[in-house]
Each structure stands twice: as structure tokens, then as C-alpha cells.
């Protein structure tokens, strides 16, 4: 029995290092603990792929690296106690004049990363603690806010971030035009920008990974799925300085999110060419975010057929968000089920103002209408928030068939309501007037919706509220409004529970 026990203890080492024909230990290629090892790790990856595939083994230790290019048929195994840490020298991420992040895969298939090791993006090194980040361009006008010139004033504190940067590496890990991706169990920390992008891909599994970012870093999203199909995300713990899990319709070649804006479908063997982001499931995850726990939307490809279930979202700036912004970028058949949300107002230049749920269809660009939003389901939701639910369409009928079923919504008193509250945040939009603007805060607000059903809804208020907190339900131009089992009072004793403008409750 003792011999069997010893063999079992040695199995991970034997599995990682024996069998020279398809196991590639990075130390054998010159990787050294606490030293720049980019060339050694890349050589192991290249030889593994060129020989038909196998496992690139990363033993315990910390290996400094610039950009690594992942290749087809390679399994990168991160042993417990191992770390690949991003270099602090930007030159190590610049190849042929283009800046990349720590790991990059293009036009490849059958890539796996697994193990109990860590990928450290070294993001905090490239940021300026104590200096506020205010965005690349103005996206709101304080004159439209309730607080006017006092809105988002640094004098109120910078403890929520975001913090500024001058130059930083690209996204920590990117897969573009890839198929059959498996990412399991490893940990990503301290990303300088997006942590993981799955773009224009087909068949991806993300299971049991952890992403622990510096929550002060802007754009440090968690798992970002752009124009991809058949993606499964489960059992993850994500703590991000921006949206935690995202499904978007960003296309190839979009300069806002690509390090290489010249990319196109030309000469691509693998990936998603359908012009749909679709068939995405997310389940059994715990999420923290300075923006949205879950975001669906942005980009000009349509999004459809996504399910988000069994989630806990906490200490976030926004819980769940669905955003149509560009022509033909329609969003439909999106289901949210069994979700606990606890979010709050945050200081700083983050999108969102504490809403537990946000659904909107608003043009992002001048003279270009937004797509529609249809068949969105929210069921079995428990939410505590410092702002109410917002459903907003600029045009009639662009938001249709919205169901809330079995939801308890508690609006809590916010300690920063006077300096940040009493505003709607609809960014990005084509007008400063509808970016961040003064608006009363009901528990549920809906505008220009066709088909809104609220079943078994309970609204509660906890604390003392400023006068701009108002009704349990406020509707403007809502057709086919159905209330079954709706319970709730206004925040102010002088107000009725409902305010209905050009909206009639169906019997």
C-alpha cells in the first residue's frame, strides 16, 4: 500500500515531465525562476505544436514573460505553485510595432490551458494609484446631472477608482478565430486590461477559473465573449474592475477592442463566420464588478440564445445589463434565472449607477438607429440595490416582450446618494443629454416598451430616502402591461405606488 501511495503522490510530476515525445517542460528550454523566460516558453509551445501537439509543462516557480503566442494542439499545463508573470517592460509586448498582452492565439484550434497555477498580468505596475481615470474622451456632461459641477468631483474621494494609466499592455489573454478552446481551474490575477477575450470563436469551455483583478483598474473585464458561438462558462469566481462576464457583437477588426485592427476573415481557417453571437451559457459563478456583473450587448452583430443561471453578483455597480446600441445589433432570447444581486452606487468614472437590472435600446452613433431587444426573461431574482431597475428605449417598440417573474427587490439607502444618486446612466449614447442625466429613481422604471409582464414581484424600501426616490413602479408609454401579484409601496409616503403615463395595466 505504501508503494501505491508514493506512486500516486508522484503522478503529477511523472505526468508533466516524462514521455519526451509529447511533454515539453519549459525549464528544459531555458525558463528560469524569477527571470525573463519568454523565448524559452515560446520555443516549448512552438515545438509542441509543430510536432503535432502535446503538453507544455510549467513547473512550480515564477517565470517572467512578455507576449506568448499560443498554437494549435497545445495543452499548457500550469502546475500548482507555478506563475507566469507579465513583464514590467512594455517592449516585451511589442512585436512588429503592435502591442499585445500576455497570451495571444489567432487562427488556431484545440488549445487547452489547465492546472492550479497562476497567470499574473502585472497590471497594477502600469497604473497610477491615486490619480483618477476619466476616460479616453468625454462621455457625459455634468450640466445634465443632478449635482451639476459637483458631480464626480475628486474631492468626494477616489477609493472606488478607476485609476489612470499612460501606457499598458493589451488584454491579458486573447483567442481570435479559434475553435475548441478549453480553459480550466487556473487563476488569473492583476490584468492590465480585459482578462480573457474569446473573439470570433466556436466551441469554448471555461470551467472553474478564477480572475482576481485590482478593482481600481479600468477595463479590467473578466471573461469577454465577442462574436462567438457555443461558449460555456461555469463554476468561476471573477472579481473585476469592469464587467465580469460579457457577451457582445463586436466584429473582427473593431479598433476599440482589437490590438490588431487590420484583422479580417481573410485566410482564416477557424472561428465563427455566422455574424451572430449566440449559444452562450453561464452558470454557477460568483461575480464582483465595478460595472456590470453580466453585460449583454454593444457591437453591431446580433446576439441571441443565451442563458445565465445560478449566479451570485455582489458589491457591483450594476447587476445585469442588456444593451442594444447599433443598427441590426438585435438582442433576443436572453434568459436570467436563479440569481442573487447585491450592488451599490460607486464613486468614479464607472458606467452604471447602481441598478440591479438595466435593459436599453439607444443609438450610439448619430443617424444610426439601435437594434431591438426582444424576449428577455428574468426569473427567481433576489436583488438588493441602491438604485432601481431601468428599462429604456428611445423609440417605441424597440423593446418587446420583457418578463419579470418571482423577484424580490429591495432598494437600500445609499451613503453617497446626495453626491452620485438621482441620475440615470445610459452610456454609451449619441447624446450627452442621455448619457448621465438627472432623473427620479423609482424601484422599477420602464419607457417605450411593448409587452412588459411583472409576476410575483415584491418591492421594499430600506432606510431614509431623499425626495428623488419615488414610486414602486413608473411606466411611460408601455403597451401590454401585465401585473400579477405585484406588491410594493412608494419610497415617499405622499406618493402612490404606481405612476403610469400613457400606460394601461392589462386585466
C-alpha positions in Angstrom: 0.0 0.0 0.0 2.9 2.4 0.8 4.3 1.9 -2.8 0.9 2.7 -4.3 0.6 5.9 -2.1 4.1 7.1 -3.2 3.2 6.5 -6.9 0.0 8.5 -6.5 1.9 11.4 -5.0 4.5 11.3 -7.8 1.9 11.0 -10.6 1.5 14.8 -11.3 5.3 15.1 -11.7 5.6 12.0 -13.8 2.6 13.1 -15.9 4.1 16.5 -16.5 7.7 15.6 -17.2 8.0 12.1 -18.6 7.4 10.9 -22.1 9.6 13.2 -24.2 7.6 12.6 -27.3 4.7 14.9 -26.3 5.6 16.6 -23.0 7.6 19.8 -23.1 8.9 21.2 -19.8 9.7 24.9 -20.1 12.7 24.5 -17.8 14.3 22.2 -20.4 14.1 25.0 -22.9 15.8 27.5 -20.6 13.0 29.0 -18.5 14.3 30.2 -15.1 12.7 31.1 -11.9 12.2 34.9 -11.4 13.9 35.6 -14.8 12.6 36.7 -18.2 11.7 33.4 -19.9 9.6 34.5 -22.9 11.8 32.9 -25.6 12.1 29.6 -23.6 8.4 29.3 -23.1 7.6 30.2 -26.7 10.1 27.7 -28.0 8.4 24.9 -26.0 5.0 26.0 -27.4 6.3 26.1 -30.9 7.9 22.7 -30.8 4.9 21.2 -29.2 2.6 22.4 -31.9 4.9 21.7 -34.8 5.3 18.1 -33.6 1.6 17.5 -33.8 0.6 18.6 -30.3 1.1 17.7 -26.6 1.6 19.3 -23.2 3.7 22.3 -22.4 4.5 21.8 -18.7 5.1 24.8 -16.4 6.6 23.6 -13.1 6.4 25.4 -9.8 8.2 28.8 -9.8 7.7 32.3 -11.1 8.6 32.9 -14.8 8.6 36.4 -16.2 7.3 36.7 -19.7 6.3 39.1 -22.5 3.8 38.1 -25.1 3.3 34.4 -25.7 1.7 33.1 -28.9 -0.4 30.1 -28.3 -0.6 27.5 -31.1 -2.9 24.6 -32.2 -3.0 21.3 -30.4 -1.1 22.7 -27.4 -2.1 22.0 -23.8 -0.4 24.5 -21.4 -0.4 22.9 -18.0 0.3 25.2 -15.0 1.5 23.1 -12.1 0.3 24.1 -8.6 2.7 26.8 -7.4 3.6 28.0 -10.8 3.2 31.5 -12.1 3.7 33.1 -15.5 4.0 36.8 -14.7 3.8 39.6 -17.2 7.0 41.6 -17.7 7.1 45.2 -16.4 8.8 46.3 -19.7 6.3 47.3 -22.4 8.9 46.4 -25.1 8.3 42.8 -24.2 4.7 43.1 -25.6 5.6 44.9 -28.8 6.0 42.8 -31.9 6.3 44.4 -35.3 5.1 47.7 -34.0 1.9 46.2 -32.4 1.2 45.9 -28.7 -0.2 42.6 -27.3 -0.9 41.2 -23.9 0.5 38.2 -22.1 -1.1 35.4 -24.3 -2.4 35.6 -27.8 -3.9 32.9 -30.1 -5.0 33.6 -33.7 -6.5 31.2 -36.3 -5.8 28.1 -34.2 -7.7 25.1 -32.7 -7.5 22.6 -29.9 -5.9 24.8 -27.3 -6.1 23.9 -23.6 -4.9 25.7 -20.5 -5.4 24.0 -17.2 -3.8 23.3 -13.8 -3.7 25.1 -10.4 -1.1 27.6 -11.4 -1.4 31.4 -12.0 -1.2 33.9 -14.8 -0.3 37.3 -13.4 -0.8 40.2 -15.7 1.2 42.6 -13.5 -1.4 45.3 -14.3 -1.0 47.5 -11.3 2.6 48.3 -12.3 1.3 50.2 -15.3 -1.3 52.3 -13.5 -1.0 55.4 -11.3 -2.6 54.9 -7.9 -4.3 57.9 -6.5 -4.8 59.5 -10.0 -8.3 59.3 -11.3 -9.0 57.8 -14.8 -11.5 60.0 -16.6 -11.9 58.1 -19.9 -10.4 58.5 -23.3 -13.0 61.1 -24.4 -15.8 62.9 -22.7 -18.9 60.7 -22.4 -21.1 62.8 -20.2 -21.8 66.4 -19.4 -22.1 67.5 -15.7 -24.7 70.1 -16.7 -27.2 67.3 -17.3 -26.6 65.7 -13.9 -28.5 66.4 -10.7 -25.3 67.6 -8.9 -24.1 69.7 -11.9 -20.4 70.8 -11.4 -20.2 68.8 -8.2 -20.9 65.5 -9.9 -18.0 63.1 -9.9 -15.8 65.6 -8.2 -12.5 64.1 -6.9 -13.0 65.8 -3.6 -15.5 63.2 -2.7 -12.8 60.5 -2.7 -11.1 58.1 -5.1 -11.4 54.9 -3.1 -13.6 53.2 -5.8 -11.3 54.1 -8.7 -10.8 53.9 -11.5 -7.1 54.9 -11.6 -5.2 56.4 -14.5 -2.6 54.9 -16.8 -0.4 56.2 -19.6 0.6 53.1 -21.4 -0.2 49.5 -20.7 0.0 46.1 -22.3 -3.0 44.7 -24.2 -5.6 42.2 -23.0 -4.1 39.5 -20.8 -5.3 36.6 -22.9 -7.0 36.6 -26.3 -8.3 33.9 -28.6 -9.3 35.1 -32.1 -10.7 32.9 -34.9 -10.1 29.8 -32.8 -12.1 26.6 -32.3 -12.2 24.0 -29.5 -10.8 26.0 -26.5 -10.7 24.6 -23.0 -9.7 26.7 -20.0 -9.9 25.0 -16.6 -9.0 25.6 -13.0 -6.1 28.1 -13.3 -6.1 31.6 -11.7 -5.7 34.9 -13.5 -4.7 38.0 -11.4 -4.0 41.7 -11.9 -4.9 42.1 -15.6 -3.8 45.4 -17.1 -7.0 45.4 -19.4 -9.5 42.8 -20.3 -8.6 39.5 -18.7 -9.9 37.0 -21.2 -11.3 37.6 -24.7 -12.9 34.9 -26.7 -13.4 36.6 -30.1 -14.8 35.2 -33.4 -14.5 31.7 -31.9 -16.5 28.5 -31.9 -16.7 25.9 -29.1 -15.1 27.2 -25.9 -15.3 25.8 -22.4 -14.3 28.0 -19.4 -14.7 26.0 -16.2 -13.6 26.7 -12.7 -11.2 29.5 -13.4 -10.6 32.4 -11.0 -10.0 36.0 -12.0 -8.8 38.3 -9.2 -8.1 41.8 -10.6 -7.2 45.1 -9.0 -10.7 46.5 -8.7 -9.3 50.0 -9.3 -8.1 49.3 -12.8 -10.4 50.5 -15.6 -11.4 48.0 -18.4 -10.1 45.0 -16.4 -13.1 42.9 -17.5 -13.3 39.2 -16.7 -14.5 36.9 -19.5 -15.4 38.8 -22.6 -17.2 36.8 -25.4 -17.3 38.7 -28.7 -19.0 37.4 -31.8 -18.6 33.8 -30.7 -20.8 30.7 -30.7 -21.2 27.7 -28.4 -19.5 29.0 -25.3 -19.9 27.5 -21.9 -18.8 29.3 -18.7 -19.3 27.6 -15.4 -18.0 27.4 -11.8 -16.0 30.6 -11.9 -15.1 33.2 -9.3 -14.5 36.6 -11.0 -13.6 39.9 -9.3 -13.1 42.6 -11.9 -12.6 46.3 -12.3 -15.1 46.3 -15.1 -17.8 44.0 -16.4 -17.3 40.4 -15.1 -18.9 38.4 -17.9 -19.8 39.9 -21.2 -21.4 38.8 -24.5 -21.1 41.3 -27.3 -21.4 41.6 -31.0 -18.1 43.3 -31.6 -16.8 42.3 -35.0 -13.4 41.3 -36.2 -11.3 44.4 -37.0 -13.0 46.6 -34.4 -10.3 49.0 -33.4 -11.8 49.7 -30.0 -11.2 46.2 -28.8 -8.5 44.7 -31.1 -4.8 45.2 -30.7 -4.6 44.5 -34.5 -7.4 46.5 -36.3 -6.3 45.0 -39.7 -7.7 41.6 -38.8 -10.4 40.2 -41.1 -11.8 36.9 -42.0 -9.4 36.6 -45.0 -7.2 33.5 -44.7 -8.9 32.3 -41.5 -9.5 28.5 -41.3 -11.2 28.5 -37.9 -13.7 30.6 -36.0 -17.2 32.0 -36.2 -18.3 33.4 -39.6 -22.1 33.5 -38.9 -22.4 37.2 -38.0 -24.2 36.1 -34.8 -23.1 36.0 -31.2 -25.1 33.0 -29.9 -25.5 29.9 -27.8 -23.7 31.1 -24.7 -24.4 29.6 -21.3 -23.2 30.9 -17.9 -23.9 29.0 -14.7 -22.7 28.5 -11.1 -20.5 31.6 -10.9 -19.7 34.2 -8.2 -19.1 37.7 -9.7 -17.9 41.1 -8.4 -17.6 44.1 -10.7 -17.1 47.8 -10.7 -19.5 47.9 -13.6 -21.9 45.1 -14.6 -21.9 41.5 -13.2 -23.3 40.4 -16.5 -23.4 42.5 -19.7 -25.1 41.5 -22.9 -24.7 44.0 -25.8 -22.6 46.5 -27.8 -21.2 45.9 -31.2 -23.0 45.6 -34.5 -23.6 41.8 -34.7 -26.8 40.4 -33.3 -26.9 38.4 -30.0 -29.3 35.6 -29.3 -29.9 32.4 -27.3 -28.1 33.0 -24.1 -28.8 31.6 -20.6 -27.4 32.9 -17.3 -28.3 30.9 -14.2 -27.3 30.2 -10.6 -25.2 33.3 -10.1 -24.3 35.5 -7.2 -23.4 39.1 -8.0 -22.1 41.2 -5.1 -20.7 44.7 -4.4 -21.1 45.7 -8.1 -22.1 48.9 -9.7 -24.7 47.2 -11.9 -26.1 43.7 -11.7 -27.5 42.5 -15.1 -27.4 44.6 -18.3 -28.8 44.2 -21.8 -27.7 47.0 -24.3 -28.7 47.4 -27.9 -26.7 50.3 -29.5 -26.1 49.8 -33.2 -28.2 49.1 -36.4 -29.1 45.5 -36.8 -27.5 44.6 -33.5 -30.6 43.0 -32.3 -30.7 41.1 -29.0 -33.3 38.3 -28.4 -33.9 35.2 -26.4 -31.9 36.0 -23.3 -32.8 34.2 -20.0 -31.6 35.1 -16.5 -32.6 32.7 -13.7 -31.8 32.0 -10.1 -29.7 35.0 -9.4 -28.8 36.9 -6.2 -27.7 40.5 -6.7 -26.3 42.9 -4.2 -24.9 46.1 -5.7 -24.4 49.7 -4.8 -23.5 53.2 -6.1 -19.8 53.6 -6.7 -17.7 56.7 -7.0 -15.6 57.4 -10.0 -15.9 57.1 -13.8 -17.6 53.7 -14.0 -20.6 53.1 -16.3 -23.8 52.3 -14.3 -25.4 54.0 -11.3 -26.2 51.1 -9.0 -29.1 49.5 -11.0 -29.7 45.8 -10.3 -31.1 45.3 -13.8 -30.7 47.6 -16.9 -32.3 47.0 -20.3 -32.0 49.6 -23.1 -32.1 50.3 -26.8 -30.4 53.6 -27.6 -28.5 54.8 -30.7 -24.8 55.0 -30.0 -23.9 56.9 -33.2 -25.6 59.9 -35.0 -28.1 59.0 -37.7 -27.8 55.2 -36.9 -30.7 53.6 -35.1 -30.2 51.0 -32.4 -31.3 47.4 -32.8 -34.3 45.9 -31.0 -34.4 43.9 -27.7 -37.0 41.1 -27.6 -37.9 38.1 -25.4 -35.8 38.8 -22.3 -36.7 36.8 -19.1 -35.7 37.5 -15.5 -36.9 34.8 -13.1 -36.2 33.9 -9.5 -34.2 37.1 -8.7 -33.4 38.4 -5.3 -31.8 41.9 -5.5 -30.6 44.5 -3.1 -29.6 47.8 -4.6 -29.2 51.5 -4.1 -31.0 52.3 -7.4 -33.9 50.8 -9.2 -34.4 48.8 -12.4 -34.2 50.8 -15.6 -35.9 49.7 -18.9 -35.4 52.4 -21.6 -36.0 52.7 -25.3 -35.6 55.8 -27.3 -38.2 54.5 -29.9 -41.5 52.8 -29.4 -41.5 49.1 -29.8 -37.7 48.6 -29.9 -38.0 46.8 -26.5 -40.6 44.0 -26.6 -41.7 41.0 -24.5 -39.9 41.5 -21.2 -40.9 39.2 -18.3 -40.0 39.5 -14.6 -41.2 36.5 -12.6 -40.7 35.8 -8.9 -38.5 38.7 -7.9 -37.8 40.4 -4.5 -36.3 43.9 -5.0 -35.0 45.9 -2.0 -33.9 49.4 -2.5 -31.4 50.4 0.2 -30.4 53.8 1.4 -27.0 54.9 -0.1 -24.4 56.9 1.8 -23.5 58.7 -1.4 -27.0 59.3 -2.8 -26.6 63.1 -2.4 -23.3 63.2 -4.4 -24.0 60.5 -7.0 -27.6 59.5 -6.9 -30.7 60.7 -8.6 -29.3 60.1 -12.1 -29.8 57.7 -15.0 -26.8 56.4 -16.8 -27.5 55.2 -20.3 -24.0 55.3 -21.7 -22.9 54.8 -24.4 -25.3 57.1 -26.3 -25.1 59.6 -29.2 -26.2 62.5 -27.0 -24.8 64.0 -23.8 -28.4 64.7 -22.7 -29.0 60.9 -22.4 -25.6 59.8 -21.1 -25.8 60.6 -17.4 -28.8 62.9 -16.6 -31.0 63.9 -13.7 -33.9 61.5 -13.2 -36.1 60.5 -10.2 -35.5 56.9 -9.0 -38.4 54.6 -8.9 -37.9 50.9 -7.9 -38.8 49.9 -11.5 -38.9 52.3 -14.4 -40.0 51.4 -18.0 -40.2 53.6 -21.1 -41.4 52.8 -24.6 -41.9 49.1 -24.0 -44.3 46.8 -25.8 -45.2 43.8 -23.6 -44.0 44.1 -20.0 -45.1 41.4 -17.6 -44.5 41.6 -13.9 -45.5 38.5 -12.0 -45.0 37.8 -8.3 -42.9 40.9 -7.7 -42.2 42.3 -4.2 -40.7 45.8 -3.8 -39.3 47.0 -0.4 -37.5 50.2 0.7 -34.9 50.1 3.5 -33.7 53.3 5.1 -34.4 57.0 4.7 -34.6 58.3 1.2 -34.1 61.7 -0.5 -37.1 63.1 -2.3 -35.9 61.9 -5.8 -36.6 58.3 -4.7 -40.2 57.8 -5.8 -42.6 55.0 -7.0 -42.6 51.3 -6.7 -43.3 51.3 -10.5 -43.2 54.1 -13.1 -44.1 53.5 -16.7 -44.1 55.8 -19.7 -45.7 54.7 -22.9 -45.8 51.0 -22.0 -48.2 48.8 -24.0 -49.5 45.5 -22.8 -48.5 46.0 -19.2 -49.4 43.0 -17.1 -49.2 42.9 -13.2 -49.9 39.7 -11.4 -49.0 39.5 -7.7 -47.2 42.9 -7.6 -46.6 44.1 -4.1 -44.9 47.4 -3.2 -45.3 50.9 -2.0 -43.6 54.2 -2.9 -40.4 55.4 -1.2 -42.3 58.5 -0.1 -45.5 58.2 1.9 -47.1 61.0 0.0 -46.8 59.2 -3.3 -48.9 56.4 -4.8 -47.3 53.0 -5.6 -47.6 53.5 -9.3 -47.1 56.2 -11.8 -48.5 55.4 -15.3 -48.2 57.8 -18.2 -49.8 56.6 -21.4 -49.6 53.1 -19.9 -52.6 50.9 -19.1 -52.5 47.8 -16.9 -54.0 44.8 -18.8 -56.6 42.9 -16.8 
